[in-house]
Amino acid sequence: MNGHEHQGLNLSGATNETVPNKRFNDIVVPNHNGRVSHIAVDIGGSMAKVVYFTTNEGHRGGRLHFEVFETDSIDKLIDFIESLIKTKESFNLLNYEFNFNSQVNLKEMLNESKIETPGYNINYNSSITESPPPNEVDEHNLFSESPKSNKPIIKATGGGAHLFGKKLEEKLGVDVHTEDEMECLITGLNFFIQEVSDEVFIYRENDLPIFEKISKKDMFPYLLVNIGSGVSIIKVTDENTYERISGTSLGGGTFWGLLHLLTGSQSFDEMLEISKTGDNSKVDMMVGDIYGTHYDKIGLKATAIASTMGGVYRKKLNKKYDNADIARSLLYMVSNSIGQIAYLNAQLYGIKRIYFGGYFIRGHRLTMHTLSYAINFWSKGTMNAMFMRHEGFLGAVGAFIKADPSLLPSKPTHRSRGGSFQENFVLTQGLEEGSISALGILDRVSSKLLPLPQLILNTNSNYKYHQNSLALISNTKYTFLKGNENFGIYDPDTLDLINNSDFRNEFIDVMLLNTQNLVELATSGKLPVKSKEGIKLLNDFKDLYSEKLSTLKKVPTAYGRLTIRTILNLREQCLNEIGLDDLFYNIKMSENDMAISLLPEALKAVDQITDKKELFETLIKKVLIGNMFDWGSNEIQKIIKQSPNQISFESVESKMNFDSKFNNSKEFINVLIEKSSKNEFYKKALIFLDNSGFDTFMGVLPFARQLLSMGTTVVLAANSQPAINDITYKELSSCLVQIAQFDKLIDEKINTKKLLVSYTGSSNPCLDLSRLSENLVSRSENTDIVIIVGMGRTIHTNYFANFSVDSLKIAVFKSAITAKYLGANLYDVLCHYSPGLEKNC
């Protein structure tokens, strides 16, 4: 199958999710349309890979797409690129007005509101955003004219870039800039490891893949074994230092050529497919054929291959052999040889990490098993073969990055395009029967995504842990908790849905019910959807998301490592692609108005409490009660459906268990009282917010206001883009300006820049603290307490996160299934304080 000749989506199963023309049957995906601005190609001896970047008018960032062609069909590749280049006719970067997720200037908004819109009449959509200078030129745009020939530029790598370069230039009217193949491979590999989640994995036969998190400090050195037509083995010691140390002519071209000669098979996909059902013992000579059993003395099983194709002459030479058996034998021959050569080179140079790349692998289970077995066998179990989901696109992406170095995490963000990438699995390719995972589109977000400085990314036995850690409190019989070993690389996710099928299926069923609930709430009028078209879009979303969830039941690794965070993120992606990017907007605006109208009396009541202990207890309780107002919870949706009126603080408070084992708020209150008595307050508090309305303004804000009154600078961090009823930073900013009209303390702290708002870089109810906007990371300097609010951000994620400063995790268990697997009960409160981790001296 050529990369651009997509097969239709099988909505009844999980065998293929390659989607044509931005449609899922009758569901149109409008947000997939875009104009092409960059193209890069990697033309190998057998396969040609294309990477191209699209952008949409009015939006910063864009999308990175992947396509594949057989090199023998180079004219099809040229036709495809020509169709991409034609989009240039209607594309002009300088005509685009980019909407930056820039930091909102609250003080400026406040002053404007006093002049123009006194009182409560604040426009919720008002914000101060930056725009690119009118004459800004995108110096990395591949469609910029070449200074020598006034032609568009395409970056190219691979041997075919030299062989077909002139043909591309003549037929397409472009300048082809050729880039070094090895450099592009390494650049692409480093990019995928650092920028794409769940990229690297280990594979064992008949097991689900194990996805690996590779920290930057552990990236080097490594070997890259790139399997194309032939094989190159490259030693990489840092981001800029590499050396080709070995290789072999026995590669993918060998397999393809021999199999064609022996069986007449034509396409590479066909060859891999027939190898799946073959039995190589019918053509190979096995150890058992020679010894009659295992050769235990030297560790060889009877099923080990003694001689590839050696069984043919021992049997009937005139016998007709099955093509599938021949294919499997040849695949084993090539893969075993490559695996052994790779191991010997790793041993020679003392390297423990080996990555296998190149389009020969294609996520083919048998190939990966053979390579893994070879590395494991020759290393006596001390090393693993490492694979990558985008293994075939390393060179093409490397060439793309040569055109735009701002893609690299270490480089500054380019103003007009944005920073880091997030994979979008609404439109996928490569998910066929027997596949490990699909490839999504890479969406470029508005900012570089960086780790929170106060987050402990790598922990080891040198750290002294708080004795009351959540890992100990949960004390659950389930062994699939993430991070409960206390030490290792930071992992945002709490629960593993891949290796526990019962929990996985239960949670997917919960999300299917949640999706149906949304439709019912909209139909009944409790979720305002204004038109029949809106209801249709909602039903389209339900169908699309339900099919994605069904795929995950059958192929748990279809979209990478499966966690609650990835499932919730997939929901937001489906909503955005359908065109329902802010489904709860009207609900949020209504609840914000209601909460703000009640806030003056609430603040007045709080200000009258003189006892510090009672004050802090009241404020924390308000935060916990406020967190019950969550439209993303099935249990809360049920309350909303059954309630004739709007739910109130009192109605939800009665359901909550404040005496749960997860509540150590007394310890935190004692810390606050002690700091207050010594007049030694926190310098800066970073608070990650959750829901709009009562959660943020009747719950969190009074608590944040108290910290402000004690001299603490407060940074409120909210989502960059909508996710269910979670508050966004723009909505938060507008509401704070409105509140400043009647609250002198908020007014003062905005003007003195003691109250700040920042965006997280996320559009997810969960939170990955290793991927936050660079603006927020910059604002977090000197933070000495991190406060995280909400079930998605503190229970589904960051449950085991550790910090170098004090932290408070505060939420309510609003999911019965999550509560069960963490040893909690429904509506148990979580208010967990931990002092900052100190290294043992």
C-alpha positions in Angstrom: 0.0 0.0 0.0 1.4 3.4 -1.0 1.5 6.0 1.7 -1.1 8.2 0.1 -3.4 5.5 -1.1 -5.3 5.0 2.1 -7.6 2.2 3.0 -10.9 2.9 4.6 -11.3 2.9 8.4 -12.8 -0.3 9.7 -15.2 1.0 12.3 -16.3 -2.4 13.4 -12.9 -3.5 14.6 -9.3 -2.6 15.0 -7.6 -4.0 11.9 -7.0 -0.7 10.0 -7.4 2.9 11.0 -6.0 4.6 8.0 -8.4 7.4 7.1 -9.1 8.9 3.7 -10.1 12.5 3.0 -10.5 13.5 6.6 -13.7 11.4 6.9 -14.8 8.6 9.2 -17.7 7.2 7.2 -20.1 10.1 7.3 -18.2 12.0 10.0 -16.3 15.0 8.6 -13.1 16.1 10.5 -12.9 19.8 9.6 -9.8 20.6 11.7 -7.7 18.3 9.6 -7.6 20.7 6.6 -4.5 22.8 6.2 -2.0 24.3 3.8 1.4 22.7 3.3 4.4 24.8 4.3 7.3 22.4 4.5 8.3 19.1 2.8 11.2 16.8 3.5 12.0 13.4 1.9 14.2 10.4 2.7 14.6 8.3 -0.4 16.2 4.9 0.4 17.1 2.0 -1.9 13.7 0.4 -1.3 11.3 2.9 0.3 10.9 6.6 0.2 9.5 8.5 3.2 7.8 11.9 3.1 7.3 14.3 6.0 5.3 17.5 5.5 4.0 20.3 7.7 0.6 22.0 7.4 -0.8 25.0 9.2 -4.3 26.5 9.4 -5.2 30.2 9.1 -5.5 32.0 12.4 -3.6 29.3 14.4 -0.1 29.2 15.6 1.7 25.8 15.2 0.7 23.2 12.7 0.9 19.4 12.0 3.5 17.0 10.9 2.3 14.2 8.6 4.0 11.0 7.4 3.7 9.1 4.1 5.6 6.2 2.5 6.2 5.1 -1.1 8.2 2.3 -2.7 11.3 3.8 -4.3 10.5 1.9 -7.6 7.3 4.0 -7.7 9.2 7.3 -7.6 6.7 8.9 -10.1 3.9 8.3 -7.5 6.1 10.1 -4.9 6.6 13.0 -7.3 2.9 13.2 -8.1 2.2 13.3 -4.4 4.7 16.0 -3.7 3.4 18.0 -6.6 -0.1 17.9 -5.1 1.4 19.3 -1.8 3.3 22.1 -3.6 0.1 23.3 -5.3 -1.2 24.3 -1.9 1.5 27.1 -1.9 -0.7 29.0 -4.4 -3.1 29.8 -1.6 -0.6 29.9 1.2 1.1 33.0 2.4 2.6 33.0 5.8 2.6 36.7 6.1 -1.2 36.9 5.7 -1.7 34.8 8.8 -2.7 36.3 12.1 -1.4 33.9 14.7 -3.2 33.5 18.0 -0.4 33.1 20.5 -0.9 31.5 23.9 1.0 34.4 25.4 1.0 35.3 29.0 -2.0 37.4 29.8 -1.1 40.7 31.3 -3.6 41.0 34.2 -2.6 44.4 35.3 -3.1 45.8 31.8 -6.5 44.1 31.6 -7.5 45.5 34.9 -6.6 49.0 34.0 -8.5 48.7 30.6 -11.5 47.3 32.4 -11.7 50.2 34.8 -11.8 52.7 31.9 -14.0 50.9 29.4 -16.1 48.4 31.3 -16.7 49.2 34.9 -18.6 46.7 37.1 -19.3 43.2 36.1 -19.6 43.6 32.3 -16.3 42.0 31.4 -15.9 40.2 28.1 -14.9 36.7 29.0 -13.0 36.4 25.7 -11.0 39.5 26.2 -7.3 39.0 26.7 -4.0 40.7 25.9 -2.1 38.6 23.3 1.0 39.2 21.3 1.0 39.3 17.5 4.0 38.7 15.3 5.5 41.9 13.8 3.8 42.6 10.5 7.0 42.1 8.5 8.2 39.0 10.3 9.6 36.5 7.8 9.7 32.8 8.4 13.3 32.1 7.5 12.8 28.4 7.8 9.8 28.1 5.5 10.6 25.5 2.9 8.5 27.3 0.4 10.6 30.4 0.8 12.2 31.1 -2.5 15.8 30.0 -2.9 18.1 33.0 -3.1 19.8 31.4 -6.1 16.9 30.3 -8.3 13.7 31.8 -6.8 12.3 28.3 -6.5 10.7 26.4 -3.6 13.1 24.3 -1.5 12.7 20.7 -0.5 15.0 19.1 1.9 16.1 15.5 1.0 18.3 12.8 2.4 19.1 9.2 1.7 20.9 7.7 -1.3 17.9 8.4 -3.5 18.3 12.1 -2.8 21.4 12.1 -5.0 20.0 9.5 -7.5 16.7 11.3 -8.0 17.5 14.8 -7.0 17.7 16.2 -10.6 14.4 14.4 -11.5 12.6 16.0 -8.6 14.0 19.4 -9.5 13.0 19.1 -13.2 9.5 17.7 -12.6 8.5 19.8 -9.6 10.3 23.0 -10.4 12.0 23.1 -7.0 15.5 23.2 -5.5 16.5 20.0 -3.7 18.8 20.6 -0.8 20.5 17.3 0.1 21.4 16.6 3.7 23.8 14.1 5.2 22.0 10.8 5.8 23.7 9.8 9.0 23.3 13.2 10.6 19.6 13.2 9.6 19.1 9.8 11.2 20.6 10.8 14.5 18.8 14.2 14.6 15.5 12.4 13.9 16.1 9.8 16.5 17.0 12.3 19.2 13.9 14.3 18.3 11.5 11.4 18.6 13.0 10.2 22.0 12.7 13.7 23.5 9.5 15.0 21.9 7.1 12.1 21.3 5.5 10.3 24.2 5.6 6.5 24.2 8.1 6.4 21.3 10.5 3.8 22.5 9.5 0.3 23.5 10.8 -3.2 24.2 9.2 -6.2 22.6 8.9 -9.9 23.6 7.1 -12.5 21.5 3.5 -12.9 22.4 3.7 -10.0 25.0 2.4 -6.5 24.8 5.2 -4.0 24.2 6.8 -2.3 27.2 7.1 1.4 26.6 10.3 3.0 28.0 10.8 6.5 29.3 14.3 7.7 28.5 15.6 10.6 30.5 17.8 13.1 28.8 20.7 12.3 31.1 20.5 8.6 30.2 20.1 9.1 26.4 23.8 8.6 25.5 25.8 6.7 24.5 23.8 4.4 22.2 24.0 2.4 19.0 21.5 3.1 16.1 21.1 0.0 13.9 19.4 1.5 10.8 18.0 -1.3 8.7 17.1 -0.2 5.2 18.1 -2.0 2.0 21.4 -2.5 3.8 22.4 -1.9 7.4 24.4 0.9 9.0 25.5 0.8 12.6 26.1 4.2 14.2 27.7 5.0 17.6 26.3 8.1 19.1 28.0 9.7 22.2 26.1 13.0 22.4 23.6 15.1 20.4 26.3 16.3 18.0 28.9 13.4 18.0 28.4 10.2 16.0 30.4 7.7 14.0 29.4 5.0 11.6 31.3 2.1 13.1 30.0 -0.9 11.1 27.3 -2.2 8.8 26.3 -5.1 6.6 24.9 -5.6 3.1 22.5 -8.1 4.6 19.5 -6.0 5.1 15.9 -5.3 4.0 16.9 -5.4 0.4 18.3 -8.9 0.9 15.1 -10.2 2.3 13.0 -8.5 -0.4 15.2 -9.6 -3.3 15.7 -13.2 -2.3 12.0 -13.6 -1.5 11.0 -12.2 -4.9 13.4 -14.6 -6.6 12.1 -17.6 -4.6 8.4 -16.9 -4.4 7.6 -14.2 -6.9 6.2 -11.9 -4.2 6.1 -8.3 -5.3 5.5 -5.8 -2.5 7.3 -5.5 0.8 4.0 -5.5 2.7 3.0 -8.7 1.0 6.3 -10.4 2.0 6.0 -9.4 5.6 2.4 -10.6 5.6 3.0 -14.1 4.3 5.9 -14.6 6.7 3.4 -14.4 9.6 1.9 -17.8 8.9 5.1 -19.6 7.8 6.9 -22.5 9.6 10.6 -22.1 9.0 11.4 -25.6 10.4 10.0 -27.0 7.2 12.9 -25.5 5.2 15.6 -24.8 7.9 17.8 -27.4 9.5 17.1 -27.2 13.3 19.3 -28.3 16.2 16.8 -31.0 16.8 17.3 -32.3 13.3 21.0 -33.0 14.1 20.9 -34.1 17.7 17.4 -35.3 18.0 16.9 -33.1 21.1 18.3 -30.0 22.8 22.0 -29.5 23.0 21.9 -28.5 26.7 25.7 -28.4 27.2 26.0 -25.3 25.0 22.5 -23.9 25.7 20.9 -24.6 22.4 17.2 -25.7 22.2 16.1 -28.3 19.7 14.1 -25.5 18.0 17.1 -23.3 17.4 18.2 -22.8 13.7 21.3 -24.7 12.9 21.4 -23.9 9.2 19.1 -21.5 7.3 17.6 -23.4 4.3 19.7 -26.3 5.4 16.7 -28.6 5.8 16.0 -28.4 2.0 18.8 -30.7 1.0 18.2 -33.0 3.9 14.6 -33.6 2.7 13.2 -34.0 -0.8 14.9 -31.6 -3.2 12.1 -31.9 -5.7 9.5 -31.0 -3.1 7.5 -27.8 -3.6 7.9 -25.6 -0.5 5.3 -23.2 0.8 6.1 -19.5 0.2 5.2 -18.6 3.8 7.8 -21.1 5.1 10.4 -19.7 2.8 9.5 -16.1 3.9 9.8 -16.9 7.5 13.1 -18.6 7.1 14.5 -15.6 5.2 13.2 -13.1 7.7 14.9 -15.1 10.5 18.1 -15.3 8.5 18.3 -11.5 8.0 17.1 -10.5 11.4 19.3 -12.9 13.4 22.4 -11.9 11.5 21.7 -8.2 12.0 21.0 -8.8 15.7 24.3 -10.6 16.2 26.3 -8.0 14.4 24.6 -5.3 16.5 25.4 -7.0 19.7 29.1 -7.6 18.8 29.5 -3.9 18.0 27.8 -2.9 21.3 30.1 -5.2 23.2 33.1 -3.9 21.4 32.4 -0.3 22.3 30.9 -1.0 25.8 27.4 0.3 24.9 24.3 -1.0 26.6 21.5 0.7 24.6 20.7 -0.4 21.0 18.0 1.2 18.9 16.8 -0.5 15.8 15.4 1.8 13.1 14.6 1.8 9.4 11.5 0.9 7.5 12.4 -2.8 7.3 11.0 -3.3 10.8 7.5 -1.7 10.1 6.3 -2.7 13.6 6.4 -6.3 12.4 6.1 -8.5 15.5 8.1 -11.4 14.0 11.0 -9.1 13.0 11.1 -7.4 16.4 10.9 -10.7 18.2 13.9 -12.1 16.2 16.0 -9.0 16.8 15.1 -9.0 20.5 15.8 -12.7 20.8 19.3 -12.2 19.2 20.3 -9.3 21.5 18.9 -11.1 24.6 20.6 -14.4 23.7 24.1 -13.1 22.8 24.1 -10.7 25.8 22.9 -13.4 28.2 19.9 -11.3 29.2 21.9 -8.1 30.0 20.7 -6.0 27.1 17.4 -5.3 25.3 16.7 -4.4 21.7 14.9 -1.0 21.7 12.4 -0.2 19.0 10.6 3.0 17.9 7.1 3.5 16.6 8.4 6.0 14.0 11.4 3.9 13.2 11.1 4.4 9.4 10.9 8.2 9.5 14.1 9.1 11.4 15.9 10.4 8.3 13.0 12.3 6.9 12.3 14.0 10.2 16.0 14.7 10.6 16.0 16.4 7.2 12.9 18.4 8.2 14.7 19.6 11.3 17.7 20.7 9.3 15.3 23.2 7.7 13.8 24.2 11.0 16.2 23.8 14.0 13.6 25.3 16.3 12.0 21.9 16.4 14.7 20.6 18.7 14.0 20.9 22.4 17.3 22.7 23.0 16.6 25.5 20.4 14.5 28.6 21.0 10.8 28.5 19.9 10.1 29.9 16.5 7.5 32.7 16.9 5.2 31.9 14.1 5.0 28.1 14.5 5.2 27.2 18.1 7.3 24.7 20.1 6.8 21.1 21.2 4.8 18.4 19.6 1.9 16.2 20.8 0.7 13.1 19.0 -2.9 13.2 17.7 -4.5 9.8 17.2 -7.8 10.9 15.7 -6.4 10.2 12.2 -3.9 7.3 12.1 -2.1 5.0 9.8 -0.4 1.7 10.2 -2.8 0.0 12.5 -3.5 -3.3 10.8 -4.1 -6.8 12.1 -1.1 -7.8 14.3 0.2 -4.3 14.6 1.6 -3.0 17.8 0.7 0.6 17.4 -0.6 3.2 15.0 1.1 6.4 13.9 -0.8 9.6 14.6 -0.2 13.1 13.4 2.2 15.3 15.4 0.5 18.5 16.4 2.9 21.4 17.1 1.7 23.2 20.2 2.2 26.9 21.0 5.1 26.6 23.4 8.1 24.6 24.2 7.1 22.0 26.8 9.6 21.7 29.7 9.7 20.0 33.1 8.7 21.9 36.2 12.0 22.8 38.0 10.6 21.7 41.4 9.6 18.2 40.1 11.9 15.4 41.0 12.5 13.8 37.6 14.9 11.1 38.7 14.8 9.7 42.2 17.2 7.2 43.8 18.1 6.0 47.3 19.9 9.3 48.1 16.5 10.9 48.6 14.8 10.9 52.0 11.1 10.2 51.6 8.2 11.4 53.6 7.0 8.5 55.8 3.4 9.2 54.9 3.7 8.8 51.2 0.6 8.0 49.1 2.3 4.8 47.9 2.2 3.6 51.5 -1.3 5.0 52.3 -2.9 3.3 49.3 -1.6 -0.1 50.5 -3.7 -1.8 47.8 -3.4 -5.4 46.7 -3.2 -4.4 43.1 0.4 -4.5 41.8 0.0 -2.4 38.6 0.3 1.0 40.3 2.9 3.2 38.5 5.6 4.7 40.7 4.9 2.8 43.9 8.5 1.6 44.0 9.3 5.3 45.0 12.5 5.4 42.9 13.0 5.9 39.1 12.1 8.3 36.3 9.1 10.5 36.8 6.0 9.0 35.3 2.8 11.2 35.4 0.5 8.2 35.2 -0.8 6.4 38.3 -2.4 3.3 36.9 -1.4 1.0 34.1 -4.2 0.0 31.8 -2.1 -2.2 29.5 -1.2 -5.0 31.8 -4.5 -5.3 33.7 -7.3 -6.2 31.3 -10.1 -6.1 33.9 -9.3 -2.6 34.9 -8.8 -1.5 31.3 -12.1 -2.8 30.2 -13.9 -1.4 33.2 -12.5 2.0 32.6 -13.2 2.0 28.9 -16.8 1.0 29.7 -16.9 4.0 32.1 -15.8 6.3 29.3 -18.4 4.9 26.9 -21.1 5.6 29.5 -19.7 9.0 30.1 -19.9 9.8 26.4 -23.5 8.6 26.2 -24.3 10.7 29.3 -23.1 13.8 27.5 -25.5 13.2 24.6 -28.4 12.6 27.0 -27.5 15.7 29.0 -27.5 17.7 25.8 -30.7 16.2 24.6 -32.4 17.0 27.9 -31.2 20.6 27.8 -28.9 20.3 30.9 -25.8 20.6 28.6 -26.6 23.6 26.4 -26.1 22.7 22.7 -27.9 25.4 20.7 -28.8 23.7 17.4 -29.7 20.4 15.7 -26.3 20.7 14.0 -24.7 20.8 17.5 -26.5 17.7 18.5 -25.4 16.0 15.3 -21.8 16.9 16.0 -22.1 15.6 19.5 -23.4 12.3 18.1 -20.6 12.2 15.6 -18.2 12.7 18.4 -19.8 9.8 20.3 -19.5 7.5 17.3 -15.9 8.5 16.6 -14.7 8.3 20.2 -16.6 5.1 20.9 -14.8 3.4 17.9 -11.5 4.6 19.3 -12.3 3.1 22.6 -13.4 -0.2 21.0 -10.0 -0.3 19.2 -8.3 0.1 22.6 -10.2 -2.9 23.9 -8.8 -5.0 21.1 -5.3 -3.4 20.7 -4.4 -1.8 24.1 -1.2 -0.3 22.7 -2.9 1.1 19.5 -2.1 4.7 20.6 1.0 4.1 22.6 1.1 3.3 26.3 -2.5 3.1 27.6 -3.3 5.2 30.7 -6.3 7.2 31.9 -4.5 10.3 30.8 -4.1 9.1 27.2 -7.8 8.0 27.1 -8.9 11.4 28.3 -6.6 13.2 25.9 -8.0 11.1 23.0 -11.5 12.3 24.0 -10.4 16.0 23.7 -8.7 15.3 20.4 -11.9 13.7 19.0 -14.0 16.7 20.2 -11.6 19.1 18.6 -11.4 17.3 15.3 -15.2 17.1 15.1 -15.4 20.9 15.7 -16.6 20.8 19.4 -13.5 22.3 20.8 -15.3 23.9 23.8 -18.4 21.9 24.4 -18.9 23.2 27.9 -18.4 26.9 27.2 -21.9 28.0 28.1 -21.9 25.8 31.2 -18.6 27.3 32.3 -19.7 30.9 31.7 -22.9 30.3 33.6 -21.2 28.6 36.5 -18.5 31.3 36.6 -21.2 34.0 36.8 -23.0 32.2 39.6 -19.8 31.6 41.6 -18.6 35.2 41.2 -22.0 36.5 42.3 -21.7 34.5 45.5 -18.1 35.3 46.1 -18.4 38.7 47.9 -20.4 37.2 50.7 -18.2 34.1 50.9 -15.1 36.3 51.2 -16.7 38.4 53.8 -17.5 35.4 55.9 -13.9 34.1 55.6 -12.5 37.5 56.6 -14.4 37.4 59.8 -12.7 34.2 61.0 -10.0 35.2 63.5 -8.8 31.8 64.7 -6.0 30.6 62.3 -6.8 27.0 62.7 -10.5 27.4 62.0 -9.6 29.8 59.1 -7.3 27.3 57.3 -9.7 24.4 58.0 -12.5 26.3 56.4 -10.5 27.3 53.4 -9.2 23.8 52.7 -12.7 22.4 53.1 -14.0 24.9 50.5 -11.4 23.7 48.0 -12.4 20.1 48.5 -16.1 20.8 48.2 -15.5 23.0 45.1 -13.7 20.1 43.4 -17.0 18.1 43.4 -18.3 20.4 40.6 -16.8 18.2 37.8 -18.7 17.5 34.6 -16.1 14.9 33.6 -17.2 12.5 36.4 -19.9 9.9 35.7 -20.9 10.0 39.3 -21.4 13.8 39.2 -23.1 13.6 35.9 -25.6 11.3 37.6 -26.2 13.8 40.3 -26.8 16.5 37.7 -29.2 14.4 35.7 -31.2 13.6 38.9 -31.3 17.1 40.3 -34.1 19.3 39.2 -32.1 22.4 40.0 -28.4 23.4 40.0 -26.4 21.4 42.5 -25.2 23.3 45.6 -22.2 23.3 48.0 -24.5 21.8 50.7 -25.8 19.0 48.5 -22.4 17.7 47.5 -20.8 18.2 50.9 -23.0 15.7 52.5 -21.7 12.9 50.2 -18.0 13.5 51.0 -15.8 11.6 53.5 -13.5 14.2 55.1 -12.1 11.6 57.5 -10.5 9.5 54.8 -7.0 8.0 55.2 -5.9 10.3 52.3 -6.5 13.5 54.3 -3.5 14.8 56.3 -4.6 18.4 56.0 -4.0 18.8 59.8 -0.3 18.5 59.1 -0.4 21.2 56.4 -2.5 23.5 58.7 0.1 23.1 61.4 2.7 24.2 58.9 0.7 27.3 57.9 0.0 28.2 61.6 3.7 27.9 62.4 4.7 30.0 59.4 2.1 32.6 60.4 3.3 32.7 64.0 6.9 33.3 62.8 5.9 35.7 60.1 7.8 33.4 57.7 5.5 32.7 54.7 5.9 30.8 51.5 7.6 33.1 48.9 5.7 31.8 45.9 2.8 29.3 45.5 2.2 27.6 42.2 -1.4 26.4 42.0 -2.7 24.1 39.2 -6.4 24.7 38.8 -9.1 22.2 37.7 -12.8 23.1 37.0 -14.5 26.3 36.2 -17.1 27.9 38.4 -17.5 26.9 42.0 -14.3 24.8 42.0 -12.0 27.7 41.1 -13.8 30.7 42.5 -15.6 29.5 45.6 -13.0 26.8 46.3 -9.5 27.7 45.3 -9.6 31.4 45.0 -10.4 32.2 48.7 -7.5 29.9 49.7 -5.1 31.6 47.2 -6.3 35.0 48.4 -5.4 34.0 52.0 -1.9 33.1 50.8 -1.7 36.5 49.0 -2.7 38.3 52.2 0.2 36.5 54.0 2.7 37.9 51.5 3.0 34.9 49.2 3.2 35.5 45.4 0.6 33.2 43.8 0.8 31.8 40.2 -2.5 30.3 39.1 -1.9 27.8 36.3 -4.8 26.8 34.0 -5.2 24.9 30.8 -4.1 26.6 27.6 -7.1 25.2 25.7 -10.5 23.8 26.8 -11.0 20.3 28.3 -14.5 19.4 29.5 -15.4 22.1 32.1 -11.9 22.8 33.2 -11.0 26.5 33.3 -8.7 28.0 30.7 -6.2 30.7 31.4 -8.0 33.2 29.3 -11.3 32.6 31.1 -9.5 32.7 34.4 -7.9 36.0 33.6 -11.1 37.7 32.6 -12.9 36.5 35.7 -10.0 37.7 38.0 -10.3 41.2 36.4 -14.0 41.0 37.1 -13.4 40.0 40.8 -10.9 42.8 41.2 -13.8 45.3 40.7 -15.2 44.4 44.1 -12.2 42.9 46.0 -9.5 45.3 47.0 -7.0 42.6 47.8 -7.2 40.9 44.4 -7.1 44.4 42.8 -3.9 45.2 44.7 -2.1 41.9 44.1 -2.8 42.1 40.4 -1.4 45.6 40.2 1.7 44.7 42.2 2.2 41.5 40.1 1.8 39.3 43.2 -1.1 37.5 41.5 -0.1 36.0 38.2 -1.9 33.7 35.7 -0.1 31.3 33.4 -1.0 28.6 30.9 0.1 25.0 31.3 0.5 24.1 27.7 -2.1 21.4 28.1 -5.7 20.8 27.0 -6.2 17.7 29.1 -8.0 17.1 32.5 -4.7 15.3 33.5 -1.3 16.8 33.9 2.2 15.9 32.8 4.5 18.0 34.9 7.5 17.2 32.7 5.8 18.9 29.7 4.7 22.4 30.8 4.8 25.7 28.8 8.1 27.5 29.0 6.2 30.6 30.2 4.9 28.7 33.2 8.3 27.1 33.9 9.8 30.6 33.9 7.1 31.9 36.2 7.7 29.0 38.6 11.2 30.3 39.6 11.5 30.6 43.4 8.3 28.6 44.0 8.5 26.9 47.4 5.1 25.2 47.4 3.3 23.4 44.6 -0.4 22.9 45.0 -2.3 20.6 42.5 -6.1 20.5 42.4 -8.4 17.9 40.9 -8.8 14.2 40.4 -7.3 14.1 36.9 -4.2 16.1 38.0 -3.6 14.5 41.4 -5.1 11.0 41.3 -5.1 9.9 37.7 -1.8 11.6 37.3 0.9 12.8 39.8 -0.3 10.6 42.6 3.3 9.5 43.2 5.0 12.7 42.0 7.7 14.0 44.3 9.0 17.6 44.6 12.0 19.3 45.9 9.7 21.8 47.7 6.6 21.4 49.8 3.5 20.2 47.9 -0.2 19.8 48.5 -2.4 17.4 46.4 -6.1 18.1 46.9 -9.0 16.4 45.2 -12.0 14.1 45.7 -12.3 10.5 44.5 -15.2 11.0 42.1 -14.6 7.8 40.1 -15.7 4.6 41.8 -13.4 2.5 39.6 -10.3 4.6 40.3 -11.1 4.7 44.0 -11.4 0.9 44.1 -8.0 0.3 42.5 -6.3 2.8 44.8 -7.8 1.5 48.0 -10.3 4.3 48.5 -14.0 4.8 48.6 -16.1 6.9 46.4 -16.1 10.6 47.6 -13.1 10.1 49.9 -11.2 13.4 50.0 -7.6 13.5 49.1 -5.7 16.4 50.8 -2.1 15.2 51.0 0.7 17.4 52.2 4.4 16.4 51.7 7.4 18.4 52.7 10.0 18.9 50.0 12.4 16.0 49.5 15.8 16.4 51.0 18.9 14.6 49.9 20.6 12.6 52.6 24.0 14.1 53.4 
